[in-house]
Amino acid sequence: MSEFTHFDERGRAVMVDVADKDETRRVAVAGGQISMLPDTLARILGGQAAKGDVLGIARIAAIQATKRTAELIPLCHPIALTKVSVEFSHDEAESSIACRVTAETVGKTGVEMEALTGVSVALLTIYDMCKAVDRGMTMSDIRLLEKQGGRSGHWRAPL
């Protein structure tokens, strides 16, 4: 198992030095879901939420969040993103919406945290926009699904 990288030899928090790393294309995909009452899902899918287009606004929130990750996570490097995409799917039987964020850059460090932050903020935005009718929504399974690039190469979460 690898060592934690965000601590120095004295156990103090540090930002990882990426100066000697190669610039490569890096891609990360993260996902998560939010479960809700069937009526809440129907309102979202039918465009009947009082605050407007829930998924459209959640998409924009996810993109904004990926761009501000370094401001939220203390030891993340600011990254020039080259692409961010946000996809939603729903499962009526489970009364849930899944979110998938793909973040890309060409740089010295990966974009896993950006993708994870995007998913988290998308789901929080859905919660915020629908909490007046369903305070019991739950967010779950927020995780890295895949990453490419860098020294560690390609990694995919086990199914």
Phi, psi and chi 1 to 4 in degrees:
 res  aa     phi    psi   chi1   chi2   chi3   chi4
   1 MET       -  140.1  178.1  173.9  -92.4      -
   2 SER   -71.4  160.5  -61.4      -      -      -
   3 GLU   -83.9  156.6  -64.7  -65.7  -40.2      -
   4 PHE   -63.9  137.9  -70.6  112.3      -      -
   5 THR   -98.8  -10.4   57.1      -      -      -
   6 HIS   -98.7   22.7  -72.1   80.8      -      -
   7 PHE  -132.9  142.4  -62.9   99.1      -      -
   8 ASP   -86.1 -175.6   67.3   11.5      -      -
   9 GLU   -63.5  -16.9   62.8  -78.2  -15.8      -
  10 ARG  -100.5    5.2  -67.4  173.8   49.0 -166.8
  11 GLY    84.3   11.5      -      -      -      -
  12 ARG   -88.0  145.9  -63.9  175.8  -58.0 -171.8
  13 ALA   -66.9  135.6      -      -      -      -
  14 VAL  -139.6  155.2  -63.8      -      -      -
  15 MET   -84.2  129.8 -173.1  178.4 -141.6      -
  16 VAL   -61.0  136.5  174.4      -      -      -
  17 ASP   -81.6  115.5 -177.3   -3.3      -      -
  18 VAL  -108.6   10.6  -62.3      -      -      -
  19 ALA   -56.9  -37.3      -      -      -      -
  20 ASP   -90.3    1.0  -67.4  -27.5      -      -
  21 LYS   -79.4  152.5  -72.0 -174.1  168.7 -174.0
  22 ASP   -80.1  146.8  -67.7  -29.4      -      -
  23 GLU   -79.1  121.6  -73.9 -159.3   -1.2      -
  24 THR  -136.5  164.1   61.6      -      -      -
  25 ARG   -71.6  130.7  179.2  173.0 -180.0  -99.0
  26 ARG  -128.7  135.6  -64.2  163.1 -173.7  -91.8
  27 VAL  -134.7  138.5  179.3      -      -      -
  28 ALA  -135.9  140.7      -      -      -      -
  29 VAL  -123.6  128.3 -179.2      -      -      -
  30 ALA  -126.8  157.2      -      -      -      -
  31 GLY  -145.1  167.0      -      -      -      -
  32 GLY  -174.3  175.8      -      -      -      -
  33 GLN  -146.1  161.1   70.6  177.6   25.0      -
  34 ILE  -128.9  129.4 -175.3  165.9      -      -
  35 SER  -103.2  147.4  -60.1      -      -      -
  36 MET  -153.5  176.4   60.6 -161.4   65.4      -
  37 LEU   -67.9  148.2  -64.8  171.0      -      -
  38 PRO   -55.1  -37.5  -27.3   35.3      -      -
  39 ASP   -65.0  -36.5 -178.7   60.9      -      -
  40 THR   -64.7  -46.1  -52.4      -      -      -
  41 LEU   -59.7  -43.8  179.5   61.8      -      -
  42 ALA   -61.2  -40.9      -      -      -      -
  43 ARG   -63.9  -42.5  -73.2 -178.4 -171.8 -149.4
  44 ILE   -63.0  -50.1  -67.6  169.7      -      -
  45 LEU   -68.3  -28.3  -61.6  178.1      -      -
  46 GLY   -88.2    1.3      -      -      -      -
  47 GLY    68.3   28.9      -      -      -      -
  48 GLN  -106.7   14.7  -60.6  166.8  -26.1      -
  49 ALA   -74.0  137.5      -      -      -      -
  50 ALA   -61.0  -30.2      -      -      -      -
  51 LYS   -88.4   -0.6  -69.6 -173.6  176.6 -179.1
  52 GLY   113.6 -155.3      -      -      -      -
  53 ASP   -72.3   93.4  176.8    8.3      -      -
  54 VAL   -59.0  -50.4  172.6      -      -      -
  55 LEU   -71.8  -33.6  -61.7 -177.9      -      -
  56 GLY   -63.9  -43.5      -      -      -      -
  57 ILE   -70.5  -38.5  -66.3  168.4      -      -
  58 ALA   -63.5  -34.8      -      -      -      -
  59 ARG   -63.0  -47.6  176.8  175.5  -75.9  106.6
  60 ILE   -64.1  -40.6  -63.0  -59.7      -      -
  61 ALA   -61.2  -40.8      -      -      -      -
  62 ALA   -63.2  -43.7      -      -      -      -
  63 ILE   -64.0  -45.1  -66.8  168.1      -      -
  64 GLN   -59.9  -41.7  -75.5 -177.7  -40.6      -
  65 ALA   -64.2  -40.5      -      -      -      -
  66 THR   -59.6  -37.8   62.4      -      -      -
  67 LYS   -72.8  -17.1  -64.1 -170.6  -63.5 -177.1
  68 ARG  -113.5   14.0  -58.7 -168.1   74.4  166.2
  69 THR   -55.2  -44.3  -60.7      -      -      -
  70 ALA   -63.4  -22.0      -      -      -      -
  71 GLU   -79.5  -21.3  -65.1  173.8   36.7      -
  72 LEU   -99.2  -36.8  -59.8  168.3      -      -
  73 ILE  -104.9  112.3  -49.2  -64.4      -      -
  74 PRO   -53.3  -38.1  -24.6   32.7      -      -
  75 LEU  -103.8   11.8  -59.5  177.8      -      -
  76 CYS   -77.4  144.0  -79.9      -      -      -
  77 HIS   -80.2  142.6  -68.2   84.1      -      -
  78 PRO   -65.7  132.9  -17.4   28.2      -      -
  79 ILE  -125.2  137.8  -67.3  177.6      -      -
  80 ALA   -85.6  101.2      -      -      -      -
  81 LEU   -73.5  141.6  -65.5  166.6      -      -
  82 THR  -101.3  -20.6   56.3      -      -      -
  83 LYS  -164.2  142.0 -179.7 -179.8  179.3 -175.4
  84 VAL  -138.5  129.9  175.3      -      -      -
  85 SER  -127.7  147.7   63.1      -      -      -
  86 VAL  -131.1  126.7 -178.0      -      -      -
  87 GLU  -123.8  142.5  -59.3  169.6   27.8      -
  88 PHE  -121.9  145.5  -66.6  103.1      -      -
  89 SER  -140.1  159.8   59.1      -      -      -
  90 HIS  -129.8  157.9   66.7  -82.1      -      -
  91 ASP  -130.5  103.3 -177.1  -28.3      -      -
  92 GLU   -65.2  -35.7  -70.2 -170.3   38.3      -
  93 ALA   -64.2  -36.0      -      -      -      -
  94 GLU   -93.9   -6.7  -65.4  -68.4  -38.1      -
  95 SER    52.3   56.9 -167.9      -      -      -
  96 SER  -143.5  161.4   65.7      -      -      -
  97 ILE  -123.7  129.9  -65.7  174.1      -      -
  98 ALA  -100.8  144.6      -      -      -      -
  99 CYS  -122.7  140.2  176.9      -      -      -
 100 ARG  -133.8  124.1 -173.7  177.7  173.6  107.0
 101 VAL  -118.3  131.2  172.5      -      -      -
 102 THR  -114.8  125.3  -57.2      -      -      -
 103 ALA  -118.8  140.4      -      -      -      -
 104 GLU  -135.0  150.0  -61.6 -175.6   26.3      -
 105 THR  -155.5  168.2 -167.4      -      -      -
 106 VAL  -118.9  113.2  175.1      -      -      -
 107 GLY  -172.1 -165.1      -      -      -      -
 108 LYS   -99.0   -5.5  -65.6  177.7  176.9 -110.9
 109 THR  -144.5  156.9 -170.4      -      -      -
 110 GLY   -77.3  174.0      -      -      -      -
 111 VAL  -118.1   25.1  -72.2      -      -      -
 112 GLU   -61.4  -45.0  -63.3   92.1  -18.9      -
 113 MET   -65.9  -33.7  -65.6  -51.7  -60.9      -
 114 GLU   -65.4  -45.0  -73.8   71.7   14.2      -
 115 ALA   -64.4  -43.3      -      -      -      -
 116 LEU   -64.8  -40.0  -72.9  161.2      -      -
 117 THR   -65.0  -41.3  -60.3      -      -      -
 118 GLY   -59.1  -46.1      -      -      -      -
 119 VAL   -61.6  -47.6  167.5      -      -      -
 120 SER   -58.6  -45.9  -60.9      -      -      -
 121 VAL   -71.6  -33.8  170.0      -      -      -
 122 ALA   -60.6  -46.8      -      -      -      -
 123 LEU   -67.9  -38.4  -61.4  177.9      -      -
 124 LEU   -63.2  -36.0  -73.7  166.7      -      -
 125 THR   -66.4  -42.0  -60.3      -      -      -
 126 ILE   -59.9  -45.4  -67.7  169.6      -      -
 127 TYR   -57.8  -49.6 -174.7   94.0      -      -
 128 ASP   -58.4  -42.2  179.0   53.0      -      -
 129 MET   -74.4  -19.3  -66.7 -172.2   70.5      -
 130 CYS  -117.2    0.8  -60.5      -      -      -
 131 LYS   -63.3  -23.3   68.2 -178.1 -178.6  -91.6
 132 ALA   -65.0  -27.0      -      -      -      -
 133 VAL  -108.3  -12.1  -63.4      -      -      -
 134 ASP  -156.1   86.6 -173.1   -4.4      -      -
 135 ARG   -77.2   -9.1  -66.6 -159.7 -175.1  -86.6
 136 GLY   -92.3   10.5      -      -      -      -
 137 MET   -60.3  146.4  -69.1  175.3  -78.1      -
 138 THR  -129.2  136.1   56.0      -      -      -
 139 MET   -98.1  140.6  -67.6  162.8  -87.6      -
 140 SER  -154.7  170.2   62.2      -      -      -
 141 ASP    56.0   31.6  -58.5  -39.1      -      -
 142 ILE   -75.0  118.3  -61.7  168.7      -      -
 143 ARG  -161.7  161.1   64.8 -170.6 -175.0  122.3
 144 LEU   -75.2  130.4 -177.4   65.9      -      -
 145 LEU  -100.7  -33.8  -59.5  172.0      -      -
 146 GLU  -163.0  147.9 -176.2  174.7    3.2      -
 147 LYS  -142.9  146.8   64.8  135.8  -34.5 -107.1
 148 GLN  -135.0  148.7  -61.6  174.8   44.8      -
 149 GLY   100.5  165.8      -      -      -      -
 150 GLY    79.6 -176.5      -      -      -      -
 151 ARG   -62.4  -36.2  -78.5 -173.2 -142.4  157.8
 152 SER   -81.0   -5.9   60.7      -      -      -
 153 GLY    72.9 -142.5      -      -      -      -
 154 HIS   -96.4  131.1 -169.3 -176.1      -      -
 155 TRP  -133.5  138.4  177.7   86.3      -      -
 156 ARG  -132.0  135.9 -175.3  171.5  -74.4  149.2
 157 ALA   -63.5  141.7      -      -      -      -
 158 PRO   -65.0  146.9    9.2  -11.3      -      -
 159 LEU   -70.7      -  -64.2  175.8      -      -
